[in-house]
Every structure is written in C-alpha cells, then in structure tokens.
Amino acid sequence: MTGELNATRERWLAARLDLLEEEKELTRRSDALALKRRQLPRVRIDKQYRFDTESGNASLQDLFGGRSQLLVYHFMFGPDYSAGCPSCSSIADGFNGFFVHLENHDVAFWAVSRAPLTNLLAFRQRMDWSFPWASSAGSDFNSDFSVWFSAEQQLRGEIEYNYRREPPAPEPRTGRTVAEWEQPNGESPIGQIAAMTGTDVPTYVRDRPGVSAFELIDGAVYHSYSSYARGLDGLWGMYQWLDRAPKGRNETGIWWRHHDRYGKE
C-alpha cells in the first residue's frame, strides 16, 4: 500500500510525527518485553551434551568460553542437507558483524546444527563466514530444545514447535505464512526452499530454526530463553531494512537465495 503522493513537506512532517509517537511506544514496549525475558525462571541443565567444534569435542559449558552468557542460533542444517537452509543462511549473513561484539560483552555466540562438522565448515567457507559453528550430531540437544523431530513424530502428529502442537502430515510445513504463498508454476514454497538444501520437504522440515539463551551460574548451566519461527524476525537483518523501505517486504513468493546464488538461477 503506497502512501499519499505529491504531499507537501508540512503534510509529510505531520504524518511522520504521528508515526513517531507510535514508534516510541513500540520501543518502550520492546524494552519492557526485554526485561521480562531477563526475568524468566532458569532451568538447570544437567544433561551432558557434547558438540564437535574446530577445537575438538566440547560440552555445553565449554561453549561459554569463559563467559557467563551463551546465545545459540539453531541453524537448520541436517545431516542429509547438501547446503544450509537459505532462510537461516540469510539470517547468518549478519552474524560475522556482531558476534565479536557479543564476545567482548560477556556473551558467547554459537550456531549449532545436526550436520557433521566437516559439512558445516565447508558451507561456512563457501559463504565466507567466520562465526563459530558446532555440530550437535549424536546428541539430544536439538531434540530437547524443540528444533529437530523424527519422521515418526511427523506422522503421528507429535511435533511441538514454537510452543504449539502440529497436526499429523506426511509433508509438514514450517509456517502458514510461507506455506500459503502461491507460486506461478504451482511449486510448493516449502518444496522450493527444501530443494535449495538438496532435500525433500519432510526431511527439510524435521529441522527447525530457533534461538536459545543460557547462563553459567556457580559452575552450572541454566536455560533462560528460547524463541522460534516469527520470534526470530528481529534477528533477520534484511527484514528490518525492508520494513523501512517504501514498499516494505513486498513479497509474493520465495525470493531470497543463498547470497552466492543470486543471478545464477
């Protein structure tokens, strides 16, 4: 929806000031929500998760790297994928710029995926990324934090993602907004994304995206927060810019790609 055309600067300024009040209220509300996130109860993590990293096998506590806080991005990259999820990859394009700042503010940052470490590092090199990436292959980490589900769970309707149970489906989809987009050629939008990872739909959506926060207190690890699906919207940098562009998100289908694929398909 386009705004009024040929407005005077005075008309624009009046409308902009009205909007500014709403933006300020949104900022205040966002600050209040951030405080509530910090006040969530902590759950002690006693399970001994293990991860493969460039420095060797590591525990969840090792991922803190001497810091008191840890943020994990649950990156969709299953062992059957030939490439990382293009949506997660778009989000991850921003990681290089900020993770060093987090690390110097008492916050460790890691991406974690189920694929073998060699696959993750090869894809990271392809994407020209440098942020730390660990493999959770062989551990319950992804399952316990609701970002991986078995084929049996899909068929029996036992997937609980984003704090909601999904119905049984042979080809479950990750979100209604994407699933309802119509493609001119009739191709499923989720199928289109799955193809970018070299998988089929059921395999692709057994892994899911998310972010989790942990705190190290007196030598014990505590889980403080997890968010999924549209809860990751604020971490997806390109959308924050598009929301300020004249035409907004302006989406009619799956338009994004791995950043090295634009102009090649």
C-alpha positions as CSV (number, residue, x, y, z in Angstrom):
1,M,0.0,0.0,0.0
2,T,1.5,3.3,-1.1
3,G,1.2,6.5,0.9
4,E,-0.2,9.8,-0.4
5,L,1.6,11.1,-3.4
6,N,2.7,14.7,-4.0
7,A,2.2,15.7,-0.4
8,T,3.7,18.9,1.0
9,R,6.7,18.7,3.3
10,E,4.4,20.0,6.1
11,R,1.9,17.2,5.4
12,W,4.7,14.6,5.5
13,L,6.1,16.0,8.7
14,A,2.8,15.9,10.5
15,A,2.2,12.3,9.5
16,R,5.8,11.4,10.4
17,L,5.4,12.9,13.9
18,D,2.2,10.9,14.4
19,L,4.0,7.8,13.4
20,L,7.0,8.7,15.7
21,E,4.8,8.6,18.7
22,E,3.7,5.0,17.8
23,E,7.4,4.0,17.1
24,K,8.4,5.4,20.5
25,E,5.6,3.4,22.2
26,L,6.8,0.3,20.4
27,T,10.4,0.9,21.6
28,R,9.1,1.3,25.2
29,R,7.1,-1.9,24.8
30,S,10.1,-3.7,23.4
31,D,12.2,-2.6,26.4
32,A,9.6,-3.9,28.7
33,L,9.5,-7.3,26.9
34,A,13.3,-7.5,27.1
35,L,13.1,-7.0,30.8
36,K,10.5,-9.8,31.1
37,R,12.8,-12.1,29.1
38,R,15.6,-11.5,31.6
39,Q,13.2,-12.2,34.4
40,L,12.1,-15.7,33.1
41,P,12.8,-18.6,35.5
42,R,16.0,-20.5,34.9
43,V,16.1,-24.3,34.3
44,R,19.2,-26.1,35.3
45,I,20.8,-28.2,32.5
46,D,22.2,-31.4,34.0
47,K,22.3,-33.4,30.7
48,Q,25.8,-33.7,29.4
49,Y,25.5,-32.5,25.8
50,R,28.6,-32.9,23.6
51,F,29.4,-30.9,20.5
52,D,32.0,-31.2,17.7
53,T,33.9,-27.9,17.2
54,E,37.0,-26.8,15.4
55,S,38.9,-27.0,18.8
56,G,37.7,-30.6,19.4
57,N,34.8,-32.2,21.4
58,A,33.2,-29.8,23.8
59,S,30.5,-29.6,26.4
60,L,27.7,-27.0,26.6
61,Q,29.7,-25.3,29.4
62,D,32.8,-25.3,27.1
63,L,30.8,-23.2,24.6
64,F,30.7,-20.3,27.1
65,G,34.4,-19.8,26.5
66,G,34.9,-18.3,30.0
67,R,31.9,-16.0,29.6
68,S,28.8,-16.1,31.8
69,Q,26.2,-16.0,29.0
70,L,25.7,-18.0,25.8
71,L,23.4,-17.4,22.8
72,V,22.8,-20.3,20.4
73,Y,21.3,-20.0,17.0
74,H,19.7,-23.3,16.0
75,F,20.7,-23.3,12.3
76,M,18.7,-25.6,10.0
77,F,21.3,-27.9,8.6
78,G,20.5,-31.6,8.9
79,P,22.9,-34.4,8.1
80,D,21.0,-35.0,4.8
81,Y,21.3,-31.4,3.7
82,S,23.8,-30.5,0.9
83,A,23.6,-26.8,1.9
84,G,22.3,-24.9,4.9
85,C,18.7,-23.6,4.9
86,P,18.6,-20.4,2.8
87,S,16.5,-18.6,5.3
88,C,18.9,-19.4,8.2
89,S,21.7,-18.5,5.8
90,S,20.2,-15.1,5.2
91,I,20.0,-14.5,9.0
92,A,23.5,-15.8,9.4
93,D,24.8,-13.3,6.9
94,G,24.7,-10.8,9.7
95,F,26.5,-12.9,12.3
96,N,30.0,-12.0,11.3
97,G,29.5,-8.4,12.1
98,F,28.1,-8.7,15.6
99,F,29.4,-11.9,17.2
100,V,32.8,-10.3,18.1
101,H,31.0,-7.6,19.9
102,L,29.0,-10.1,21.9
103,E,32.1,-12.0,22.8
104,N,33.6,-8.8,24.2
105,H,30.4,-8.1,26.3
106,D,30.5,-11.4,28.3
107,V,28.2,-13.2,25.8
108,A,29.4,-16.3,23.8
109,F,27.7,-16.9,20.5
110,W,27.5,-20.2,18.5
111,A,25.5,-21.5,15.7
112,V,24.6,-25.2,16.3
113,S,23.4,-27.7,13.7
114,R,23.0,-31.5,13.4
115,A,25.1,-31.9,10.3
116,P,28.6,-33.2,10.7
117,L,31.2,-30.6,11.4
118,T,33.0,-31.1,8.1
119,N,29.8,-30.2,6.3
120,L,29.2,-27.1,8.4
121,L,32.7,-25.8,7.9
122,A,32.7,-26.4,4.2
123,F,29.5,-24.5,3.9
124,R,30.8,-21.7,6.1
125,Q,33.8,-21.4,3.9
126,R,31.5,-21.2,0.8
127,M,29.5,-18.4,2.4
128,D,32.7,-16.6,3.6
129,W,31.6,-16.6,7.2
130,S,33.8,-16.8,10.3
131,F,31.4,-17.1,13.3
132,P,31.8,-20.2,15.5
133,W,29.7,-23.2,14.4
134,A,29.3,-26.5,16.3
135,S,27.8,-29.8,15.3
136,S,25.4,-31.5,17.7
137,A,25.4,-34.7,15.8
138,G,24.8,-37.7,18.1
139,S,23.4,-35.6,21.0
140,D,19.8,-34.9,22.1
141,F,20.5,-31.1,22.1
142,N,18.3,-30.3,19.0
143,S,15.5,-32.6,20.1
144,D,15.5,-31.3,23.7
145,F,15.3,-27.7,22.5
146,S,12.5,-28.5,20.0
147,V,14.4,-27.8,16.8
148,W,14.5,-31.4,15.5
149,F,11.8,-34.0,15.2
150,S,11.8,-37.6,13.9
151,A,9.8,-39.0,10.9
152,E,7.7,-40.9,13.4
153,Q,6.8,-37.7,15.2
154,Q,5.8,-36.1,11.9
155,L,3.5,-39.0,11.0
156,R,1.9,-39.3,14.5
157,G,1.3,-35.6,14.9
158,E,3.7,-35.3,17.9
159,I,5.7,-32.3,16.7
160,E,5.5,-29.4,19.2
161,Y,7.3,-26.5,17.7
162,N,7.0,-22.8,18.8
163,Y,5.0,-24.0,21.8
164,R,2.3,-25.4,19.6
165,R,1.5,-29.0,18.5
166,E,1.3,-29.6,14.8
167,P,-1.2,-31.9,13.2
168,P,-0.1,-35.2,11.5
169,A,1.1,-34.6,8.0
170,P,3.3,-36.5,5.5
171,E,4.8,-33.2,4.4
172,P,4.5,-30.8,7.4
173,R,5.3,-27.2,6.7
174,T,7.1,-24.8,9.0
175,G,4.7,-21.8,8.8
176,R,1.3,-20.9,7.4
177,T,2.5,-17.6,6.0
178,V,5.1,-19.2,3.8
179,A,3.0,-22.3,3.0
180,E,0.1,-20.2,1.7
181,W,2.2,-18.3,-0.8
182,E,1.2,-19.2,-4.3
183,Q,3.8,-19.9,-6.9
184,P,3.0,-19.2,-10.6
185,N,4.4,-22.6,-11.6
186,G,2.4,-24.4,-8.8
187,E,5.6,-25.4,-6.9
188,S,5.2,-25.6,-3.2
189,P,7.1,-22.8,-1.5
190,I,8.5,-25.1,1.2
191,G,9.4,-27.5,-1.6
192,Q,11.3,-24.7,-3.3
193,I,13.3,-24.0,-0.1
194,A,13.9,-27.7,0.6
195,A,15.3,-28.1,-2.9
196,M,17.9,-25.4,-2.1
197,T,19.2,-27.6,0.6
198,G,19.2,-30.7,-1.5
199,T,16.4,-32.4,0.4
200,D,12.7,-33.2,0.1
201,V,10.0,-31.4,2.2
202,P,9.6,-34.0,5.1
203,T,13.4,-34.2,5.6
204,Y,13.9,-30.5,5.4
205,V,11.3,-29.6,8.0
206,R,12.4,-32.1,10.6
207,D,15.0,-29.5,11.5
208,R,13.7,-26.1,12.6
209,P,15.2,-22.7,13.4
210,G,15.4,-21.1,16.8
211,V,17.5,-19.2,19.3
212,S,18.3,-20.2,22.9
213,A,19.9,-18.4,25.7
214,F,21.9,-19.9,28.6
215,E,23.6,-18.6,31.7
216,L,26.5,-20.0,33.7
217,I,26.0,-19.6,37.5
218,D,28.4,-21.1,40.0
219,G,29.6,-23.6,37.5
220,A,26.1,-24.8,36.5
221,V,24.4,-24.1,33.1
222,Y,20.9,-22.7,33.1
223,H,18.5,-22.3,30.2
224,S,16.8,-18.9,30.3
225,Y,15.0,-18.4,26.9
226,S,14.1,-19.9,23.6
227,S,12.2,-18.5,20.6
228,Y,11.2,-19.9,17.2
229,A,9.6,-19.1,13.9
230,R,8.4,-15.4,13.7
231,G,10.1,-14.9,17.1
232,L,13.3,-14.8,15.1
233,D,12.1,-12.0,12.9
234,G,14.0,-9.3,14.8
235,L,17.3,-11.3,14.1
236,W,16.7,-11.4,10.4
237,G,18.5,-8.2,9.4
238,M,17.3,-7.8,5.8
239,Y,13.7,-7.7,7.0
240,Q,14.4,-4.9,9.4
241,W,15.7,-2.9,6.5
242,L,12.8,-3.9,4.2
243,D,10.3,-2.8,6.9
244,R,11.7,0.7,6.4
245,A,11.8,0.6,2.6
246,P,9.0,2.4,0.6
247,K,7.4,-0.9,-0.5
248,G,8.1,-2.8,2.7
249,R,8.6,-6.6,2.4
250,N,6.6,-6.7,-0.8
251,E,6.6,-10.5,-1.1
252,T,4.8,-12.7,-3.4
253,G,6.9,-15.9,-3.0
254,I,10.3,-17.2,-2.1
255,W,12.6,-14.6,-3.5
256,W,15.7,-14.9,-1.3
257,R,18.6,-17.3,-2.1
258,H,22.0,-18.2,-0.6
259,H,23.8,-15.0,-1.2
260,D,26.2,-16.6,-3.7
261,R,23.3,-17.8,-5.9
262,Y,21.7,-14.5,-6.9
263,G,21.8,-14.2,-10.7
264,K,22.8,-17.8,-11.1
265,E,19.3,-19.5,-11.2
